[in-house]
């Protein structure tokens, strides 16, 4: 399986650092990530910059 990107992350990982990494690694593949504080945690959202025919991973 080809590697797209990798990063060394500190423990604990700051959510913004993870989202920045994902955006840099996957933007060219039509994916953008967003993060917002919600209910004492974080809501991570994945956006498609092009029409998307895949199934949603949310319940």
C-alpha positions as CSV (number, residue, x, y, z in Angstrom):
1,X,0.0,0.0,0.0
2,X,1.6,3.4,-1.0
3,X,2.2,5.9,1.8
4,X,0.6,9.3,1.2
5,X,2.1,11.1,4.2
6,X,3.5,10.6,7.6
7,X,4.2,12.9,10.6
8,X,5.6,12.5,14.1
9,X,3.0,13.8,16.6
10,X,3.6,14.6,20.3
11,X,1.5,13.0,23.0
12,X,-1.0,14.3,23.6
13,X,-1.8,15.4,20.0
14,X,-3.2,18.9,19.7
15,X,-6.3,18.5,17.5
16,X,-5.4,21.5,15.3
17,X,-2.0,20.0,14.6
18,X,-3.7,16.8,13.4
19,X,-6.2,18.7,11.2
20,X,-3.4,20.8,9.6
21,X,-1.5,17.7,8.8
22,X,-4.5,16.0,7.3
23,X,-5.3,19.1,5.2
24,X,-1.8,19.3,3.8
25,X,-1.6,15.6,3.1
26,X,-5.1,15.1,1.5
27,X,-6.1,18.5,0.0
28,X,-4.9,17.3,-3.5
29,X,-7.1,14.3,-3.2
30,X,-10.2,16.5,-2.8
31,X,-10.6,16.2,1.0
32,X,-10.6,19.1,3.6
33,X,-10.8,18.6,7.3
34,X,-12.4,21.0,9.9
35,X,-12.5,20.9,13.7
36,X,-14.7,22.6,16.2
37,X,-15.1,22.3,20.0
38,X,-18.4,20.6,20.9
39,X,-19.8,19.1,24.0
40,X,-16.5,19.1,26.0
41,X,-14.7,17.5,23.1
42,X,-14.0,18.1,19.4
43,X,-16.1,17.6,16.3
44,X,-14.0,16.5,13.3
45,X,-15.6,17.0,9.9
46,X,-14.4,15.8,6.5
47,X,-15.4,17.8,3.4
48,X,-15.2,16.8,-0.2
49,X,-14.0,19.6,-2.5
50,X,-15.4,17.7,-5.5
51,X,-18.6,15.7,-6.0
52,X,-18.4,12.7,-3.7
53,X,-20.0,9.3,-4.5
54,X,-18.6,7.5,-1.4
55,X,-20.6,6.4,1.5
56,X,-20.7,8.6,4.7
57,X,-18.8,7.2,7.6
58,X,-21.2,8.8,10.1
59,X,-24.1,7.0,11.8
